[in-house]
């Protein structure tokens, strides 16, 4: 089968045009993928910033809560010690009053 030179040129031109369209289509797909990657990169950066901020905020809240718990524990310990001292004084006073009452009755 012999193909005339004009038909060969026409076929070559059609093949070249088909290849050009395929290249253009692939270039457009590549551009779209680049745009998507850029958007994903931007979203990832925003998510990382938000996550870091939330983690820092949570750590700060934890520290504040621990400090408050420490202060409350110290206050509770001080109140407990004060109550123990008051009970001891009350017991001593009660013993002194009982001893004085017994001495008064003995007179």
N, CA, C and O atoms as a DFTB+ gen file, in Angstrom:
428 C
 N C O
     1  1       0.839      -1.189       0.000
     2  2       0.000       0.000       0.000
     3  2       0.878       1.244       0.000
     4  3       1.698       1.477       0.888
     5  1       0.664       1.997      -1.010
     6  2       1.461       3.206      -1.185
     7  2       0.608       4.411      -0.812
     8  3      -0.536       4.535      -1.251
     9  1       1.184       5.310       0.013
    10  2       0.480       6.515       0.427
    11  2       1.120       7.678      -0.303
    12  3       2.343       7.814      -0.342
    13  1       0.274       8.514      -0.881
    14  2       0.803       9.650      -1.634
    15  2       1.452      10.639      -0.684
    16  3       1.035      10.714       0.472
    17  1       2.446      11.400      -1.106
    18  2       3.105      12.376      -0.248
    19  2       2.116      13.407       0.292
    20  3       2.271      13.837       1.435
    21  1       1.140      13.809      -0.450
    22  2       0.150      14.798       0.026
    23  2      -0.677      14.199       1.144
    24  3      -0.951      14.879       2.133
    25  1      -1.083      12.949       1.014
    26  2      -1.870      12.288       2.054
    27  2      -1.020      12.094       3.302
    28  3      -1.526      12.226       4.417
    29  1       0.248      11.787       3.137
    30  2       1.147      11.597       4.278
    31  2       1.303      12.907       5.038
    32  3       1.287      12.918       6.269
    33  1       1.454      14.018       4.308
    34  2       1.594      15.320       4.943
    35  2       0.308      15.664       5.674
    36  3       0.345      16.191       6.786
    37  1      -0.832      15.369       5.053
    38  2      -2.136      15.654       5.672
    39  2      -2.297      14.827       6.941
    40  3      -2.786      15.334       7.950
    41  1      -1.892      13.567       6.902
    42  2      -1.983      12.696       8.071
    43  2      -1.030      13.184       9.150
    44  3      -1.384      13.209      10.329
    45  1       0.171      13.570       8.754
    46  2       1.135      14.083       9.724
    47  2       0.612      15.355      10.383
    48  3       0.770      15.535      11.590
    49  1       0.003      16.221       9.615
    50  2      -0.543      17.472      10.157
    51  2      -1.681      17.174      11.128
    52  3      -1.791      17.811      12.176
    53  1      -2.511      16.221      10.786
    54  2      -3.626      15.855      11.670
    55  2      -3.084      15.229      12.953
    56  3      -3.584      15.508      14.042
    57  1      -2.074      14.393      12.827
    58  2      -1.467      13.785      14.018
    59  2      -0.814      14.856      14.897
    60  3      -0.909      14.810      16.123
    61  1      -0.152      15.815      14.254
    62  2       0.483      16.890      15.019
    63  2      -0.562      17.728      15.747
    64  3      -0.362      18.120      16.897
    65  1      -1.666      17.995      15.078
    66  2      -2.722      18.789      15.711
    67  2      -3.330      18.011      16.879
    68  3      -3.637      18.586      17.924
    69  1      -3.498      16.724      16.697
    70  2      -4.025      15.889      17.789
    71  2      -3.066      15.920      18.982
    72  3      -3.495      16.035      20.130
    73  1      -1.759      15.816      18.699
    74  2      -0.757      15.873      19.765
    75  2      -0.760      17.237      20.450
    76  3      -0.626      17.316      21.671
    77  1      -0.913      18.310      19.677
    78  2      -0.974      19.650      20.267
    79  2      -2.162      19.781      21.212
    80  3      -2.043      20.346      22.299
    81  1      -3.335      19.240      20.777
    82  2      -4.527      19.297      21.641
    83  2      -4.308      18.495      22.920
    84  3      -4.701      18.919      24.007
    85  1      -3.671      17.321      22.776
    86  2      -3.380      16.511      23.962
    87  2      -2.416      17.241      24.898
    88  3      -2.596      17.214      26.115
    89  1      -1.406      17.887      24.342
    90  2      -0.453      18.644      25.160
    91  2      -1.162      19.795      25.855
    92  3      -0.935      20.037      27.040
    93  1      -2.010      20.500      25.139
    94  2      -2.750      21.623      25.733
    95  2      -3.651      21.127      26.863
    96  3      -3.745      21.752      27.920
    97  1      -4.307      19.998      26.624
    98  2      -5.174      19.422      27.662
    99  2      -4.360      19.039      28.882
   100  3      -4.762      19.330      30.009
   101  1      -3.226      18.393      28.680
   102  2      -2.363      18.000      29.796
   103  2      -1.802      19.219      30.528
   104  3      -1.690      19.213      31.754
   105  1      -1.449      20.270      29.772
   106  2      -0.959      21.491      30.419
   107  2      -2.058      22.123      31.286
   108  3      -1.779      22.610      32.382
   109  1      -3.284      22.117      30.803
   110  2      -4.401      22.675      31.586
   111  2      -4.642      21.831      32.844
   112  3      -4.872      22.370      33.926
   113  1      -4.586      20.508      32.690
   114  2      -4.748      19.647      33.865
   115  2      -3.633      19.900      34.872
   116  3      -3.886      19.931      36.076
   117  1      -2.414      20.080      34.401
   118  2      -1.277      20.356      35.271
   119  2      -1.479      21.693      35.992
   120  3      -1.200      21.796      37.187
   121  1      -1.958      22.712      35.282
   122  2      -2.225      24.010      35.901
   123  2      -3.291      23.879      36.985
   124  3      -3.166      24.464      38.061
   125  1      -4.340      23.109      36.696
   126  2      -5.390      22.902      37.691
   127  2      -4.835      22.176      38.926
   128  3      -5.169      22.528      40.058
   129  1      -4.006      21.183      38.707
   130  2      -3.398      20.458      39.836
   131  2      -2.494      21.387      40.644
   132  3      -2.482      21.326      41.873
   133  1      -1.739      22.244      39.960
   134  2      -0.898      23.216      40.663
   135  2      -1.754      24.144      41.523
   136  3      -1.401      24.447      42.663
   137  1      -2.879      24.591      40.970
   138  2      -3.793      25.456      41.739
   139  2      -4.331      24.716      42.965
   140  3      -4.408      25.271      44.061
   141  1      -4.700      23.457      42.756
   142  2      -5.211      22.660      43.883
   143  2      -4.133      22.473      44.951
   144  3      -4.412      22.589      46.145
   145  1      -2.913      22.185      44.526
   146  2      -1.813      22.023      45.477
   147  2      -1.560      23.311      46.247
   148  3      -1.297      23.272      47.449
   149  1      -1.637      24.454      45.565
   150  2      -1.446      25.732      46.238
   151  2      -2.538      25.944      47.286
   152  3      -2.254      26.355      48.412
   153  1      -3.794      25.660      46.909
   154  2      -4.913      25.813      47.858
   155  2      -4.748      24.869      49.044
   156  3      -4.985      25.260      50.187
   157  1      -4.346      23.636      48.779
   158  2      -4.131      22.676      49.860
   159  2      -2.995      23.121      50.772
   160  3      -3.074      22.982      51.993
   161  1      -1.939      23.657      50.167
   162  2      -0.823      24.164      50.963
   163  2      -1.268      25.315      51.854
   164  3      -0.885      25.382      53.022
   165  1      -2.065      26.211      51.316
   166  2      -2.576      27.331      52.108
   167  2      -3.468      26.831      53.240
   168  3      -3.369      27.301      54.373
   169  1      -4.330      25.882      52.925
   170  2      -5.222      25.320      53.948
   171  2      -4.410      24.631      55.035
   172  3      -4.699      24.779      56.222
   173  1      -3.394      23.879      54.628
   174  2      -2.544      23.192      55.598
   175  2      -1.847      24.189      56.506
   176  3      -1.770      23.975      57.716
   177  1      -1.340      25.271      55.942
   178  2      -0.670      26.292      56.761
   179  2      -1.649      26.890      57.764
   180  3      -1.302      27.099      58.927
   181  1      -2.864      27.164      57.316
   182  2      -3.875      27.722      58.233
   183  2      -4.222      26.737      59.344
   184  3      -4.363      27.123      60.504
   185  1      -4.357      25.474      58.986
   186  2      -4.680      24.449      59.982
   187  2      -3.535      24.305      60.981
   188  3      -3.773      24.162      62.180
   189  1      -2.308      24.341      60.502
   190  2      -1.153      24.237      61.405
   191  2      -1.103      25.415      62.370
   192  3      -0.823      25.238      63.555
   193  1      -1.373      26.613      61.865
   194  2      -1.376      27.802      62.730
   195  2      -2.469      27.675      63.784
   196  3      -2.233      27.950      64.960
   197  1      -3.657      27.262      63.371
   198  2      -4.780      27.116      64.309
   199  2      -4.480      26.037      65.345
   200  3      -4.757      26.221      66.530
   201  1      -3.918      24.915      64.906
   202  2      -3.597      23.825      65.830
   203  2      -2.545      24.260      66.838
   204  3      -2.645      23.948      68.025
   205  1      -1.540      24.978      66.363
   206  2      -0.494      25.475      67.265
   207  2      -1.086      26.437      68.285
   208  3      -0.772      26.370      69.473
   209  1      -1.942      27.327      67.812
   210  2      -2.582      28.289      68.717
   211  2      -3.429      27.565      69.770
   212  3      -3.370      27.888      70.956
   213  1      -4.203      26.599      69.325
   214  2      -5.044      25.851      70.273
   215  2      -4.203      25.089      71.283
   216  3      -4.534      25.051      72.468
   217  1      -3.119      24.483      70.822
   218  2      -2.243      23.738      71.739
   219  2      -1.616      24.677      72.759
   220  3      -1.556      24.360      73.947
   221  1      -1.146      25.837      72.295
   222  2      -0.548      26.803      73.220
   223  2      -1.580      27.301      74.227
   224  3      -1.280      27.450      75.412
   225  1      -2.792      27.557      73.751
   226  2      -3.867      28.013      74.642
   227  2      -4.197      26.945      75.673
   228  3      -4.378      27.251      76.851
   229  1      -4.274      25.699      75.237
   230  2      -4.579      24.598      76.159
   231  2      -3.468      24.440      77.197
   232  3      -3.746      24.214      78.374
   233  1      -2.217      24.558      76.767
   234  2      -1.094      24.447      77.704
   235  2      -1.127      25.588      78.724
   236  3      -0.860      25.378      79.908
   237  1      -1.452      26.784      78.261
   238  2      -1.533      27.934      79.174
   239  2      -2.666      27.723      80.178
   240  3      -2.501      27.971      81.373
   241  1      -3.816      27.264      79.683
   242  2      -4.942      26.997      80.590
   243  2      -4.582      25.915      81.600
   244  3      -4.966      26.000      82.766
   245  1      -3.855      24.908      81.164
   246  2      -3.440      23.840      82.077
   247  2      -2.523      24.389      83.161
   248  3      -2.684      24.075      84.340
   249  1      -1.548      25.222      82.748
   250  2      -0.643      25.822      83.741
   251  2      -1.415      26.670      84.748
   252  3      -1.170      26.598      85.953
   253  1      -2.345      27.471      84.244
   254  2      -3.135      28.320      85.140
   255  2      -3.966      27.470      86.100
   256  3      -4.068      27.783      87.286
   257  1      -4.553      26.401      85.582
   258  2      -5.355      25.516      86.428
   259  2      -4.485      24.845      87.488
   260  3      -4.893      24.714      88.641
   261  1      -3.280      24.421      87.090
   262  2      -2.370      23.795      88.048
   263  2      -1.942      24.796      89.126
   264  3      -1.851      24.447      90.303
   265  1      -1.680      26.044      88.716
   266  2      -1.314      27.068      89.692
   267  2      -2.473      27.338      90.658
   268  3      -2.274      27.474      91.865
   269  1      -3.679      27.411      90.105
   270  2      -4.849      27.647      90.958
   271  2      -5.057      26.476      91.912
   272  3      -5.360      26.681      93.088
   273  1      -4.897      25.256      91.418
   274  2      -5.035      24.079      92.268
   275  2      -4.003      24.111      93.385
   276  3      -4.318      23.784      94.529
   277  1      -2.783      24.500      93.066
   278  2      -1.717      24.590      94.075
   279  2      -2.085      25.622      95.148
   280  3      -1.919      25.374      96.342
   281  1      -2.592      26.790      94.704
   282  2      -2.993      27.821      95.664
   283  2      -4.141      27.341      96.550
   284  3      -4.122      27.554      97.763
   285  1      -5.132      26.699      95.954
   286  2      -6.277      26.193      96.721
   287  2      -5.821      25.133      97.709
   288  3      -6.300      25.095      98.842
   289  1      -4.889      24.260      97.287
   290  2      -4.367      23.225      98.184
   291  2      -3.644      23.860      99.370
   292  3      -3.808      23.420     100.508
   293  1      -2.834      24.907      99.100
   294  2      -2.139      25.596     100.193
   295  2      -3.158      26.235     101.140
   296  3      -2.995      26.175     102.359
   297  1      -4.206      26.846     100.584
   298  2      -5.230      27.467     101.425
   299  2      -5.946      26.405     102.263
   300  3      -6.225      26.625     103.442
   301  1      -6.238      25.269     101.661
   302  2      -6.907      24.190     102.390
   303  2      -6.007      23.655     103.504
   304  3      -6.473      23.398     104.614
   305  1      -4.716      23.488     103.203
   306  2      -3.781      23.026     104.228
   307  2      -3.690      24.023     105.377
   308  3      -3.662      23.635     106.545
   309  1      -3.644      25.329     105.034
   310  2      -3.578      26.358     106.068
   311  2      -4.850      26.360     106.910
   312  3      -4.785      26.489     108.132
   313  1      -5.999      26.219     106.265
   314  2      -7.267      26.187     107.000
   315  2      -7.330      24.959     107.914
   316  3      -7.796      25.043     109.050
   317  1      -6.855      23.821     107.402
   318  2      -6.858      22.601     108.214
   319  2      -5.957      22.767     109.439
   320  3      -6.321      22.372     110.547
   321  1      -4.779      23.355     109.226
   322  2      -3.848      23.575     110.342
   323  2      -4.441      24.551     111.351
   324  3      -4.296      24.359     112.558
   325  1      -5.104      25.594     110.868
   326  2      -5.741      26.571     111.756
   327  2      -6.845      25.909     112.575
   328  3      -6.974      26.154     113.774
   329  1      -7.638      25.070     111.914
   330  2      -8.716      24.362     112.621
   331  2      -8.134      23.454     113.702
   332  3      -8.669      23.381     114.808
   333  1      -7.042      22.764     113.385
   334  2      -6.412      21.879     114.370
   335  2      -5.915      22.682     115.571
   336  3      -6.061      22.253     116.715
   337  1      -5.326      23.853     115.303
   338  2      -4.864      24.711     116.418
   339  2      -6.046      25.191     117.270
   340  3      -5.973      25.209     118.499
   341  1      -7.117      25.573     116.604
   342  2      -8.299      26.049     117.355
   343  2      -8.895      24.927     118.201
   344  3      -9.303      25.161     119.339
   345  1      -8.948      23.719     117.659
   346  2      -9.480      22.586     118.434
   347  2      -8.592      22.303     119.649
   348  3      -9.083      22.018     120.740
   349  1      -7.277      22.389     119.436
   350  2      -6.346      22.149     120.540
   351  2      -6.542      23.202     121.630
   352  3      -6.583      22.874     122.816
   353  1      -6.667      24.497     121.213
   354  2      -6.895      25.563     122.195
   355  2      -8.215      25.350     122.927
   356  3      -8.305      25.569     124.135
   357  1      -9.231      24.925     122.195
   358  2     -10.538      24.705     122.817
   359  2     -10.461      23.560     123.831
   360  3     -11.070      23.626     124.898
   361  1      -9.707      22.510     123.487
   362  2      -9.564      21.377     124.407
   363  2      -8.809      21.802     125.659
   364  3      -9.178      21.424     126.771
   365  1      -7.753      22.589     125.477
   366  2      -6.986      23.075     126.633
   367  2      -7.876      23.972     127.492
   368  3      -7.859      23.870     128.719
   369  1      -8.643      24.840     126.861
   370  2      -9.537      25.736     127.606
   371  2     -10.601      24.939     128.341
   372  3     -10.951      25.265     129.476
   373  1     -11.116      23.903     127.705
   374  2     -12.136      23.071     128.347
   375  2     -11.543      22.349     129.549
   376  3     -12.192      22.249     130.591
   377  1     -10.310      21.840     129.418
   378  2      -9.661      21.176     130.549
   379  2      -9.415      22.169     131.690
   380  3      -9.606      21.843     132.862
   381  1      -8.996      23.366     131.335
   382  2      -8.746      24.394     132.377
   383  2     -10.052      24.749     133.084
   384  3     -10.080      24.882     134.307
   385  1     -11.131      24.901     132.322
   386  2     -12.429      25.220     132.924
   387  2     -12.910      24.093     133.806
   388  3     -13.467      24.333     134.877
   389  1     -12.700      22.867     133.370
   390  2     -13.120      21.700     134.199
   391  2     -12.300      21.658     135.479
   392  3     -12.836      21.397     136.556
   393  1     -10.996      21.914     135.363
   394  2     -10.138      21.899     136.552
   395  2     -10.544      23.031     137.509
   396  3     -10.566      22.832     138.723
   397  1     -10.858      24.193     136.979
   398  2     -11.276      25.309     137.813
   399  2     -12.619      25.003     138.477
   400  3     -12.823      25.339     139.644
   401  1     -13.527      24.374     137.751
   402  2     -14.828      24.017     138.337
   403  2     -14.654      22.998     139.441
   404  3     -15.326      23.070     140.470
   405  1     -13.752      22.043     139.234
   406  2     -13.509      21.040     140.280
   407  2     -12.885      21.675     141.495
   408  3     -13.225      21.320     142.624
   409  1     -11.972      22.614     141.287
   410  2     -11.329      23.300     142.406
   411  2     -12.357      24.156     143.166
   412  3     -12.319      24.246     144.393
   413  1     -13.269      24.778     142.418
   414  2     -14.288      25.592     143.074
   415  2     -15.218      24.721     143.893
   416  3     -15.626      25.121     144.984
   417  1     -15.556      23.572     143.413
   418  2     -16.446      22.668     144.186
   419  2     -15.734      22.121     145.398
   420  3     -16.360      21.870     146.428
   421  1     -14.443      21.934     145.289
   422  2     -13.692      21.363     146.423
   423  2     -13.596      22.371     147.560
   424  3     -13.424      21.977     148.713
   425  1     -13.703      23.652     147.263
   426  2     -13.573      24.659     148.327
   427  2     -14.760      24.714     149.146
   428  3     -14.824      25.505     150.088
